[in-house]
Amino acid sequence: MHIAASLGHVVVEADFTRSDLGRSPTKPSHRHGRRDRADPRDRRPPIGEPGPLTQEIQRTFHEITSGRSASFAQYLEYVDEAVKA
């Protein structure tokens, strides 16, 4: 969230439930002793390629974690190689 906000994107924190996502849980079965059968309408659509926003955030994340981003240096914690675990 910090990365997205620093890149100029509007970030909103909110609580939500599964029903807010537009998917309902598997409908209960009226047959006792049998498992519920999934309704084909409840299946998720196929996942495609990451969009431009996701790619931008991922690219920035990798720059941060590899130490190539000076603007996020406060997130890094350097380990002294001389210290053995």
Buried (B, 14 or more C-beta within 10 A) or exposed (E): EEBBEEEEEEEEEEEEEEEEEEEEEEEEEEEEEEEEEEEEEEEEEEEEEEEEEEEBBEEBBEBBEEEEBEEBEEEEEEEEEEEEE
